[in-house]
Amino acid sequence: MKTLYLIVLCAIILGCATSRETFVPDGGKGHSINCSGAALNWGMCYEKAGEICGANGYDVIAGGSDQGAIAAGNQYGFYGGSVINRSMLIKCKN
């Protein structure tokens, strides 16, 4: 039962791209968007950028991804999986 709660919690937390306001290299305001995880994709990052900037559009300042592995163990066994990290930095057009 604990496993089911953990799976549901992870699905809720990892179900959408997240963003936070930050500053870009030229000193202006930008947004850092994270769409990491196996359930997300680059399309969700671009969708979030569109929600943030609207019809004015945006410029992608930086973006990238990497893939790694994670492993954990406890008294019931050893578990492993892959981790996909995706992020982009955008600046809304005026």
MIKOL-216991 format. One record per residue: residue number from 1; residue in one letter; chain; x, y, z of N, C-alpha, C, O in turn. Coordinates in Angstrom, 3 decimals. Example, Ala and Ser with C-alpha at 12.3 -4.5 7.8 and 13.67 -1.06 7.14 Angstrom:
<pts>
<pt nr="1" rest="A" kette="A" n_u="13.190" n_v="-5.690" n_w="7.800" ca_u="12.300" ca_v="-4.500" ca_w="7.800" c_u="13.200" c_v="-3.300" c_w="7.800" o_u="14.236" o_v="-3.319" o_w="8.465"/>
<pt nr="2" rest="S" kette="A" n_u="12.850" n_v="-2.250" n_w="7.080" ca_u="13.670" ca_v="-1.060" ca_w="7.140" c_u="12.900" c_v="0.030" c_w="7.870" o_u="13.409" o_v="1.138" o_w="8.039"/>
</pts>
This chain:
<pts>
<pt nr="1" rest="M" kette="A" n_u="0.817" n_v="-1.185" n_w="0.000" ca_u="0.000" ca_v="0.000" ca_w="0.000" c_u="0.867" c_v="1.258" c_w="0.000" o_u="0.532" o_v="2.245" o_w="-0.655"/>
<pt nr="2" rest="K" kette="A" n_u="1.986" n_v="1.223" n_w="0.738" ca_u="2.888" ca_v="2.365" ca_w="0.747" c_u="3.426" c_v="2.649" c_w="-0.647" o_u="3.579" o_v="3.805" o_w="-1.041"/>
<pt nr="3" rest="T" kette="A" n_u="3.709" n_v="1.594" n_w="-1.383" ca_u="4.229" ca_v="1.749" ca_w="-2.735" c_u="3.222" c_v="2.458" c_w="-3.627" o_u="3.605" o_v="3.318" o_w="-4.420"/>
<pt nr="4" rest="L" kette="A" n_u="1.967" n_v="2.123" n_w="-3.517" ca_u="0.922" ca_v="2.763" ca_w="-4.314" c_u="0.842" c_v="4.249" c_w="-4.000" o_u="0.732" o_v="5.060" o_w="-4.919"/>
<pt nr="5" rest="Y" kette="A" n_u="0.894" n_v="4.626" n_w="-2.734" ca_u="0.868" ca_v="6.038" ca_w="-2.351" c_u="2.081" c_v="6.773" c_w="-2.909" o_u="1.966" o_v="7.908" o_w="-3.372"/>
<pt nr="6" rest="L" kette="A" n_u="3.233" n_v="6.131" n_w="-2.865" ca_u="4.449" ca_v="6.742" ca_w="-3.385" c_u="4.353" c_v="6.961" c_w="-4.891" o_u="4.761" o_v="8.012" o_w="-5.386"/>
<pt nr="7" rest="I" kette="A" n_u="3.831" n_v="6.007" n_w="-5.614" ca_u="3.667" ca_v="6.137" ca_w="-7.063" c_u="2.702" c_v="7.266" c_w="-7.401" o_u="2.975" o_v="8.062" o_w="-8.300"/>
<pt nr="8" rest="V" kette="A" n_u="1.593" n_v="7.345" n_w="-6.704" ca_u="0.617" ca_v="8.410" ca_w="-6.947" c_u="1.226" c_v="9.773" c_w="-6.624" o_u="1.027" o_v="10.726" o_w="-7.377"/>
<pt nr="9" rest="L" kette="A" n_u="1.957" n_v="9.881" n_w="-5.532" ca_u="2.598" ca_v="11.137" ca_w="-5.159" c_u="3.606" c_v="11.569" c_w="-6.222" o_u="3.641" o_v="12.739" o_w="-6.602"/>
<pt nr="10" rest="C" kette="A" n_u="4.408" n_v="10.654" n_w="-6.694" ca_u="5.393" ca_v="10.974" ca_w="-7.736" c_u="4.705" c_v="11.421" c_w="-9.023" o_u="5.169" o_v="12.354" o_w="-9.678"/>
<pt nr="11" rest="A" kette="A" n_u="3.616" n_v="10.775" n_w="-9.387" ca_u="2.878" ca_v="11.148" ca_w="-10.597" c_u="2.325" c_v="12.560" c_w="-10.486" o_u="2.332" o_v="13.309" o_w="-11.463"/>
<pt nr="12" rest="I" kette="A" n_u="1.850" n_v="12.925" n_w="-9.309" ca_u="1.314" ca_v="14.270" ca_w="-9.100" c_u="2.424" c_v="15.308" c_w="-9.167" o_u="2.270" o_v="16.345" o_w="-9.813"/>
<pt nr="13" rest="I" kette="A" n_u="3.533" n_v="15.038" n_w="-8.509" ca_u="4.638" ca_v="15.986" ca_w="-8.463" c_u="5.305" c_v="16.132" c_w="-9.830" o_u="5.644" o_v="17.244" o_w="-10.234"/>
<pt nr="14" rest="L" kette="A" n_u="5.491" n_v="15.047" n_w="-10.532" ca_u="6.237" ca_v="15.058" ca_w="-11.787" c_u="5.349" c_v="15.179" c_w="-13.014" o_u="5.822" o_v="14.961" o_w="-14.129"/>
<pt nr="15" rest="G" kette="A" n_u="4.094" n_v="15.517" n_w="-12.846" ca_u="3.156" ca_v="15.526" ca_w="-13.950" c_u="3.192" c_v="16.732" c_w="-14.855" o_u="2.544" o_v="16.716" o_w="-15.902"/>
<pt nr="16" rest="C" kette="A" n_u="3.924" n_v="17.788" n_w="-14.502" ca_u="3.933" ca_v="18.968" ca_w="-15.358" c_u="5.261" c_v="19.700" c_w="-15.237" o_u="6.003" o_v="19.527" o_w="-14.270"/>
<pt nr="17" rest="A" kette="A" n_u="5.541" n_v="20.520" n_w="-16.242" ca_u="6.757" ca_v="21.315" ca_w="-16.222" c_u="6.630" c_v="22.410" c_w="-15.164" o_u="5.538" o_v="22.923" o_w="-14.919"/>
<pt nr="18" rest="T" kette="A" n_u="7.735" n_v="22.756" n_w="-14.552" ca_u="7.744" ca_v="23.805" ca_w="-13.540" c_u="8.614" c_v="24.961" c_w="-14.013" o_u="9.499" o_v="24.781" o_w="-14.850"/>
<pt nr="19" rest="S" kette="A" n_u="8.358" n_v="26.140" n_w="-13.476" ca_u="9.168" ca_v="27.293" ca_w="-13.854" c_u="9.382" c_v="28.200" c_w="-12.651" o_u="8.631" o_v="28.166" o_w="-11.676"/>
<pt nr="20" rest="R" kette="A" n_u="10.421" n_v="29.004" n_w="-12.751" ca_u="10.664" ca_v="30.030" ca_w="-11.751" c_u="11.300" c_v="31.219" c_w="-12.452" o_u="12.047" o_v="31.065" o_w="-13.418"/>
<pt nr="21" rest="E" kette="A" n_u="10.991" n_v="32.402" n_w="-11.951" ca_u="11.546" ca_v="33.617" ca_w="-12.530" c_u="12.997" c_v="33.768" c_w="-12.113" o_u="13.362" o_v="33.488" o_w="-10.971"/>
<pt nr="22" rest="T" kette="A" n_u="13.822" n_v="34.214" n_w="-13.052" ca_u="15.246" ca_v="34.399" ca_w="-12.795" c_u="15.753" c_v="35.532" c_w="-13.678" o_u="14.959" o_v="36.182" o_w="-14.358"/>
<pt nr="23" rest="F" kette="A" n_u="17.037" n_v="35.774" n_w="-13.679" ca_u="17.629" ca_v="36.792" ca_w="-14.530" c_u="18.465" c_v="36.132" c_w="-15.616" o_u="19.139" o_v="35.132" o_w="-15.369"/>
<pt nr="24" rest="V" kette="A" n_u="18.419" n_v="36.695" n_w="-16.812" ca_u="19.197" ca_v="36.190" ca_w="-17.944" c_u="20.513" c_v="36.961" c_w="-18.016" o_u="20.665" o_v="37.968" o_w="-17.325"/>
<pt nr="25" rest="P" kette="A" n_u="21.469" n_v="36.515" n_w="-18.834" ca_u="22.798" ca_v="37.145" ca_w="-18.859" c_u="22.809" c_v="38.656" c_w="-19.115" o_u="23.701" o_v="39.347" o_w="-18.623"/>
<pt nr="26" rest="D" kette="A" n_u="21.838" n_v="39.186" n_w="-19.875" ca_u="21.843" ca_v="40.631" ca_w="-20.140" c_u="21.235" c_v="41.447" c_w="-18.994" o_u="21.114" o_v="42.666" o_w="-19.110"/>
<pt nr="27" rest="G" kette="A" n_u="20.857" n_v="40.806" n_w="-17.912" ca_u="20.297" ca_v="41.492" ca_w="-16.755" c_u="18.782" c_v="41.563" c_w="-16.735" o_u="18.196" o_v="41.966" o_w="-15.730"/>
<pt nr="28" rest="G" kette="A" n_u="18.139" n_v="41.179" n_w="-17.826" ca_u="16.681" ca_v="41.192" ca_w="-17.887" c_u="16.077" c_v="40.002" c_w="-17.168" o_u="16.773" o_v="39.081" o_w="-16.740"/>
<pt nr="29" rest="K" kette="A" n_u="14.764" n_v="40.049" n_w="-17.048" ca_u="14.072" ca_v="38.939" ca_w="-16.393" c_u="13.834" c_v="37.805" c_w="-17.385" o_u="13.558" o_v="38.033" o_w="-18.563"/>
<pt nr="30" rest="G" kette="A" n_u="13.946" n_v="36.600" n_w="-16.888" ca_u="13.711" ca_v="35.413" ca_w="-17.682" c_u="13.037" c_v="34.358" c_w="-16.833" o_u="12.666" o_v="34.612" o_w="-15.687"/>
<pt nr="31" rest="H" kette="A" n_u="12.880" n_v="33.181" n_w="-17.394" ca_u="12.258" ca_v="32.070" ca_w="-16.682" c_u="13.070" c_v="30.806" c_w="-16.920" o_u="13.441" o_v="30.481" o_w="-18.048"/>
<pt nr="32" rest="S" kette="A" n_u="13.329" n_v="30.114" n_w="-15.837" ca_u="13.978" ca_v="28.814" ca_w="-15.889" c_u="12.877" c_v="27.762" c_w="-15.847" o_u="12.085" o_v="27.719" o_w="-14.905"/>
<pt nr="33" rest="I" kette="A" n_u="12.830" n_v="26.919" n_w="-16.867" ca_u="11.772" ca_v="25.905" ca_w="-16.973" c_u="12.402" c_v="24.528" c_w="-16.850" o_u="13.413" o_v="24.233" o_w="-17.487"/>
<pt nr="34" rest="N" kette="A" n_u="11.791" n_v="23.688" n_w="-16.023" ca_u="12.270" ca_v="22.334" ca_w="-15.800" c_u="11.187" c_v="21.352" c_w="-16.213" o_u="10.062" o_v="21.417" o_w="-15.719"/>
<pt nr="35" rest="C" kette="A" n_u="11.524" n_v="20.446" n_w="-17.112" ca_u="10.586" ca_v="19.395" ca_w="-17.520" c_u="11.308" c_v="18.048" c_w="-17.467" o_u="11.303" o_v="17.284" o_w="-18.433"/>
<pt nr="36" rest="S" kette="A" n_u="11.917" n_v="17.780" n_w="-16.338" ca_u="12.667" ca_v="16.542" ca_w="-16.137" c_u="11.742" c_v="15.405" c_w="-15.751" o_u="10.659" o_v="15.620" o_w="-15.207"/>
<pt nr="37" rest="G" kette="A" n_u="12.179" n_v="14.212" n_w="-16.037" ca_u="11.449" ca_v="13.015" ca_w="-15.649" c_u="10.994" c_v="12.210" c_w="-16.851" o_u="10.886" o_v="12.725" o_w="-17.964"/>
<pt nr="38" rest="A" kette="A" n_u="10.734" n_v="10.948" n_w="-16.605" ca_u="10.332" ca_v="10.044" ca_w="-17.673" c_u="8.938" c_v="10.353" c_w="-18.203" o_u="8.632" o_v="10.043" o_w="-19.355"/>
<pt nr="39" rest="A" kette="A" n_u="8.091" n_v="10.959" n_w="-17.377" ca_u="6.714" ca_v="11.249" ca_w="-17.794" c_u="6.608" c_v="12.555" c_w="-18.565" o_u="5.545" o_v="12.854" o_w="-19.109"/>
<pt nr="40" rest="L" kette="A" n_u="7.673" n_v="13.340" n_w="-18.629" ca_u="7.650" ca_v="14.635" ca_w="-19.311" c_u="8.510" c_v="14.587" c_w="-20.562" o_u="9.269" o_v="13.639" o_w="-20.767"/>
<pt nr="41" rest="N" kette="A" n_u="8.389" n_v="15.625" n_w="-21.409" ca_u="9.176" ca_v="15.698" ca_w="-22.631" c_u="9.447" c_v="17.154" c_w="-22.976" o_u="8.955" o_v="18.055" o_w="-22.297"/>
<pt nr="42" rest="W" kette="A" n_u="10.233" n_v="17.393" n_w="-24.038" ca_u="10.566" ca_v="18.755" ca_w="-24.431" c_u="9.320" c_v="19.548" c_w="-24.810" o_u="9.266" o_v="20.756" o_w="-24.583"/>
<pt nr="43" rest="G" kette="A" n_u="8.331" n_v="18.892" n_w="-25.377" ca_u="7.099" ca_v="19.573" ca_w="-25.748" c_u="6.441" c_v="20.252" c_w="-24.559" o_u="5.858" o_v="21.326" o_w="-24.708"/>
<pt nr="44" rest="M" kette="A" n_u="6.522" n_v="19.653" n_w="-23.394" ca_u="5.946" ca_v="20.247" ca_w="-22.186" c_u="6.721" c_v="21.479" c_w="-21.760" o_u="6.132" o_v="22.419" o_w="-21.225"/>
<pt nr="45" rest="C" kette="A" n_u="8.038" n_v="21.497" n_w="-21.987" ca_u="8.832" ca_v="22.699" ca_w="-21.706" c_u="8.376" c_v="23.843" c_w="-22.612" o_u="8.167" o_v="24.963" o_w="-22.147"/>
<pt nr="46" rest="Y" kette="A" n_u="8.223" n_v="23.555" n_w="-23.911" ca_u="7.801" ca_v="24.590" ca_w="-24.854" c_u="6.376" c_v="25.051" c_w="-24.573" o_u="6.061" o_v="26.229" o_w="-24.741"/>
<pt nr="47" rest="E" kette="A" n_u="5.522" n_v="24.141" n_w="-24.151" ca_u="4.151" ca_v="24.511" ca_w="-23.786" c_u="4.153" c_v="25.457" c_w="-22.583" o_u="3.411" o_v="26.438" o_w="-22.568"/>
<pt nr="48" rest="K" kette="A" n_u="4.976" n_v="25.171" n_w="-21.582" ca_u="5.072" ca_v="26.034" ca_w="-20.408" c_u="5.600" c_v="27.411" c_w="-20.798" o_u="5.117" o_v="28.426" o_w="-20.297"/>
<pt nr="49" rest="A" kette="A" n_u="6.587" n_v="27.448" n_w="-21.689" ca_u="7.123" ca_v="28.731" ca_w="-22.155" c_u="6.033" c_v="29.538" c_w="-22.858" o_u="5.953" o_v="30.753" o_w="-22.680"/>
<pt nr="50" rest="G" kette="A" n_u="5.199" n_v="28.878" n_w="-23.650" ca_u="4.092" ca_v="29.555" ca_w="-24.307" c_u="3.074" c_v="30.093" c_w="-23.320" o_u="2.536" o_v="31.183" o_w="-23.518"/>
<pt nr="51" rest="E" kette="A" n_u="2.801" n_v="29.345" n_w="-22.256" ca_u="1.877" ca_v="29.809" ca_w="-21.216" c_u="2.423" c_v="31.054" c_w="-20.520" o_u="1.671" o_v="31.982" o_w="-20.222"/>
<pt nr="52" rest="I" kette="A" n_u="3.723" n_v="31.075" n_w="-20.262" ca_u="4.347" ca_v="32.181" ca_w="-19.544" c_u="4.362" c_v="33.451" c_w="-20.396" o_u="4.002" o_v="34.523" o_w="-19.911"/>
<pt nr="53" rest="C" kette="A" n_u="4.771" n_v="33.339" n_w="-21.653" ca_u="4.987" ca_v="34.522" ca_w="-22.490" c_u="3.792" c_v="34.891" c_w="-23.364" o_u="3.701" o_v="36.026" o_w="-23.832"/>
<pt nr="54" rest="G" kette="A" n_u="2.893" n_v="33.968" n_w="-23.588" ca_u="1.706" ca_v="34.268" ca_w="-24.371" c_u="2.006" c_v="34.543" c_w="-25.840" o_u="2.941" o_v="33.981" o_w="-26.411"/>
<pt nr="55" rest="A" kette="A" n_u="1.202" n_v="35.411" n_w="-26.443" ca_u="1.277" ca_v="35.683" ca_w="-27.878" c_u="2.534" c_v="36.452" c_w="-28.276" o_u="2.888" o_v="36.466" o_w="-29.455"/>
<pt nr="56" rest="N" kette="A" n_u="3.217" n_v="37.089" n_w="-27.328" ca_u="4.436" ca_v="37.831" ca_w="-27.650" c_u="5.576" c_v="36.914" c_w="-28.063" o_u="6.470" o_v="37.340" o_w="-28.794"/>
<pt nr="57" rest="G" kette="A" n_u="5.566" n_v="35.679" n_w="-27.616" ca_u="6.624" ca_v="34.737" ca_w="-27.932" c_u="7.792" c_v="34.841" c_w="-26.970" o_u="7.735" o_v="35.587" o_w="-25.992"/>
<pt nr="58" rest="Y" kette="A" n_u="8.853" n_v="34.091" n_w="-27.248" ca_u="10.002" ca_v="34.030" ca_w="-26.358" c_u="11.244" c_v="33.626" c_w="-27.131" o_u="11.159" o_v="33.070" o_w="-28.227"/>
<pt nr="59" rest="D" kette="A" n_u="12.381" n_v="33.908" n_w="-26.553" ca_u="13.670" ca_v="33.455" ca_w="-27.069" c_u="14.239" c_v="32.445" c_w="-26.090" o_u="14.189" o_v="32.650" o_w="-24.877"/>
<pt nr="60" rest="V" kette="A" n_u="14.781" n_v="31.352" n_w="-26.616" ca_u="15.441" ca_v="30.353" ca_w="-25.771" c_u="16.892" c_v="30.793" c_w="-25.602" o_u="17.648" o_v="30.849" o_w="-26.572"/>
<pt nr="61" rest="I" kette="A" n_u="17.273" n_v="31.100" n_w="-24.376" ca_u="18.633" ca_v="31.547" ca_w="-24.068" c_u="19.566" c_v="30.345" c_w="-23.934" o_u="20.691" o_v="30.371" o_w="-24.434"/>
<pt nr="62" rest="A" kette="A" n_u="19.109" n_v="29.307" n_w="-23.270" ca_u="19.908" ca_v="28.100" ca_w="-23.070" c_u="18.968" c_v="26.928" c_w="-22.823" o_u="17.840" o_v="27.103" o_w="-22.362"/>
<pt nr="63" rest="G" kette="A" n_u="19.445" n_v="25.755" n_w="-23.132" ca_u="18.655" ca_v="24.553" ca_w="-22.882" c_u="19.519" c_v="23.324" c_w="-23.026" o_u="20.521" o_v="23.335" o_w="-23.740"/>
<pt nr="64" rest="G" kette="A" n_u="19.135" n_v="22.285" n_w="-22.359" ca_u="19.904" ca_v="21.069" ca_w="-22.458" c_u="19.286" c_v="19.940" c_w="-21.671" o_u="18.353" o_v="20.127" o_w="-20.890"/>
<pt nr="65" rest="S" kette="A" n_u="19.831" n_v="18.771" n_w="-21.898" ca_u="19.343" ca_v="17.593" ca_w="-21.176" c_u="20.492" c_v="16.632" c_w="-20.942" o_u="21.514" o_v="16.675" o_w="-21.627"/>
<pt nr="66" rest="D" kette="A" n_u="20.303" n_v="15.778" n_w="-19.976" ca_u="21.240" ca_v="14.699" ca_w="-19.724" c_u="20.480" c_v="13.535" c_w="-19.107" o_u="19.369" o_v="13.691" o_w="-18.599"/>
<pt nr="67" rest="Q" kette="A" n_u="21.096" n_v="12.387" n_w="-19.164" ca_u="20.458" ca_v="11.188" ca_w="-18.631" c_u="21.433" c_v="10.511" c_w="-17.689" o_u="22.630" o_v="10.427" o_w="-17.961"/>
<pt nr="68" rest="G" kette="A" n_u="20.905" n_v="10.034" n_w="-16.586" ca_u="21.729" ca_v="9.356" ca_w="-15.598" c_u="21.002" c_v="8.166" c_w="-15.012" o_u="19.915" o_v="7.800" o_w="-15.459"/>
<pt nr="69" rest="A" kette="A" n_u="21.603" n_v="7.578" n_w="-14.024" ca_u="21.019" ca_v="6.417" ca_w="-13.374" c_u="20.898" c_v="6.676" c_w="-11.881" o_u="21.658" o_v="7.448" o_w="-11.296"/>
<pt nr="70" rest="I" kette="A" n_u="19.930" n_v="6.014" n_w="-11.291" ca_u="19.729" ca_v="6.109" ca_w="-9.850" c_u="19.548" c_v="4.693" c_w="-9.313" o_u="18.931" o_v="3.841" o_w="-9.953"/>
<pt nr="71" rest="A" kette="A" n_u="20.087" n_v="4.467" n_w="-8.149" ca_u="19.957" ca_v="3.150" ca_w="-7.517" c_u="19.687" c_v="3.331" c_w="-6.034" o_u="20.215" o_v="4.244" o_w="-5.398"/>
<pt nr="72" rest="A" kette="A" n_u="18.868" n_v="2.460" n_w="-5.499" ca_u="18.542" ca_v="2.503" ca_w="-4.068" c_u="18.283" c_v="1.087" c_w="-3.579" o_u="17.907" o_v="0.204" o_w="-4.349"/>
<pt nr="73" rest="G" kette="A" n_u="18.486" n_v="0.898" n_w="-2.327" ca_u="18.241" ca_v="-0.412" ca_w="-1.757" c_u="17.740" c_v="-0.315" c_w="-0.331" o_u="17.994" o_v="0.666" o_w="0.367"/>
<pt nr="74" rest="N" kette="A" n_u="17.040" n_v="-1.327" n_w="0.084" ca_u="16.588" ca_v="-1.422" ca_w="1.471" c_u="16.497" c_v="-2.893" c_w="1.834" o_u="16.999" o_v="-3.739" o_w="1.095"/>
<pt nr="75" rest="Q" kette="A" n_u="15.873" n_v="-3.213" n_w="2.945" ca_u="15.818" ca_v="-4.600" ca_w="3.395" c_u="15.003" c_v="-5.493" c_w="2.460" o_u="15.076" o_v="-6.718" o_w="2.556"/>
<pt nr="76" rest="Y" kette="A" n_u="14.223" n_v="-4.886" n_w="1.554" ca_u="13.384" ca_v="-5.678" ca_w="0.649" c_u="14.010" c_v="-5.896" c_w="-0.721" o_u="13.486" o_v="-6.679" o_w="-1.514"/>
<pt nr="77" rest="G" kette="A" n_u="15.106" n_v="-5.231" n_w="-1.015" ca_u="15.747" ca_v="-5.446" ca_w="-2.301" c_u="16.488" c_v="-4.222" c_w="-2.797" o_u="16.613" o_v="-3.214" o_w="-2.102"/>
<pt nr="78" rest="F" kette="A" n_u="16.970" n_v="-4.342" n_w="-4.009" ca_u="17.739" ca_v="-3.292" ca_w="-4.655" c_u="16.962" c_v="-2.828" c_w="-5.874" o_u="16.459" o_v="-3.650" o_w="-6.640"/>
<pt nr="79" rest="Y" kette="A" n_u="16.858" n_v="-1.520" n_w="-6.061" ca_u="16.067" ca_v="-0.958" ca_w="-7.152" c_u="16.922" c_v="0.016" c_w="-7.950" o_u="17.783" o_v="0.693" o_w="-7.389"/>
<pt nr="80" rest="G" kette="A" n_u="16.692" n_v="0.088" n_w="-9.229" ca_u="17.437" ca_v="1.009" ca_w="-10.080" c_u="16.556" c_v="1.556" c_w="-11.183" o_u="15.502" o_v="0.995" o_w="-11.482"/>
<pt nr="81" rest="G" kette="A" n_u="16.985" n_v="2.640" n_w="-11.782" ca_u="16.245" ca_v="3.234" ca_w="-12.874" c_u="17.043" c_v="4.360" c_w="-13.503" o_u="18.142" o_v="4.686" o_w="-13.056"/>
<pt nr="82" rest="S" kette="A" n_u="16.478" n_v="4.946" n_w="-14.541" ca_u="17.157" ca_v="6.051" ca_w="-15.203" c_u="16.477" c_v="7.368" c_w="-14.855" o_u="15.294" o_v="7.408" o_w="-14.515"/>
<pt nr="83" rest="V" kette="A" n_u="17.247" n_v="8.433" n_w="-14.949" ca_u="16.761" ca_v="9.770" ca_w="-14.656" c_u="17.049" c_v="10.641" c_w="-15.869" o_u="18.167" o_v="10.638" o_w="-16.383"/>
<pt nr="84" rest="I" kette="A" n_u="16.059" n_v="11.380" n_w="-16.328" ca_u="16.234" ca_v="12.280" ca_w="-17.461" c_u="16.016" c_v="13.708" c_w="-16.969" o_u="14.955" o_v="14.028" o_w="-16.434"/>
<pt nr="85" rest="N" kette="A" n_u="17.021" n_v="14.563" n_w="-17.150" ca_u="16.928" ca_v="15.965" ca_w="-16.744" c_u="16.837" c_v="16.836" c_w="-17.985" o_u="17.666" o_v="16.723" o_w="-18.889"/>
<pt nr="86" rest="R" kette="A" n_u="15.835" n_v="17.706" n_w="-18.035" ca_u="15.666" ca_v="18.651" ca_w="-19.132" c_u="15.371" c_v="20.024" c_w="-18.540" o_u="14.555" o_v="20.145" o_w="-17.626"/>
<pt nr="87" rest="S" kette="A" n_u="16.028" n_v="21.055" n_w="-19.055" ca_u="15.747" ca_v="22.412" ca_w="-18.575" c_u="16.059" c_v="23.409" c_w="-19.689" o_u="16.875" o_v="23.151" o_w="-20.575"/>
<pt nr="88" rest="M" kette="A" n_u="15.387" n_v="24.548" n_w="-19.615" ca_u="15.650" ca_v="25.616" ca_w="-20.575" c_u="15.476" c_v="26.963" c_w="-19.895" o_u="14.705" o_v="27.100" o_w="-18.945"/>
<pt nr="89" rest="L" kette="A" n_u="16.200" n_v="27.952" n_w="-20.392" ca_u="16.119" ca_v="29.317" ca_w="-19.910" c_u="15.549" c_v="30.157" c_w="-21.046" o_u="16.090" o_v="30.156" o_w="-22.151"/>
<pt nr="90" rest="I" kette="A" n_u="14.453" n_v="30.878" n_w="-20.779" ca_u="13.808" ca_v="31.676" ca_w="-21.806" c_u="13.683" c_v="33.136" c_w="-21.379" o_u="13.746" o_v="33.470" o_w="-20.196"/>
<pt nr="91" rest="K" kette="A" n_u="13.505" n_v="33.983" n_w="-22.376" ca_u="13.215" ca_v="35.397" ca_w="-22.138" c_u="12.046" c_v="35.765" c_w="-23.031" o_u="12.090" o_v="35.558" o_w="-24.244"/>
<pt nr="92" rest="C" kette="A" n_u="11.004" n_v="36.310" n_w="-22.430" ca_u="9.816" ca_v="36.711" ca_w="-23.186" c_u="10.129" c_v="37.924" c_w="-24.044" o_u="10.854" o_v="38.826" o_w="-23.625"/>
<pt nr="93" rest="K" kette="A" n_u="9.571" n_v="37.937" n_w="-25.257" ca_u="9.711" ca_v="39.094" ca_w="-26.132" c_u="8.711" c_v="40.158" c_w="-25.722" o_u="7.632" o_v="39.842" o_w="-25.220"/>
<pt nr="94" rest="N" kette="A" n_u="9.063" n_v="41.403" n_w="-25.931" ca_u="8.166" ca_v="42.507" ca_w="-25.559" c_u="7.261" c_v="42.899" c_w="-26.682" o_u="6.448" o_v="43.811" o_w="-26.529"/>
</pts>
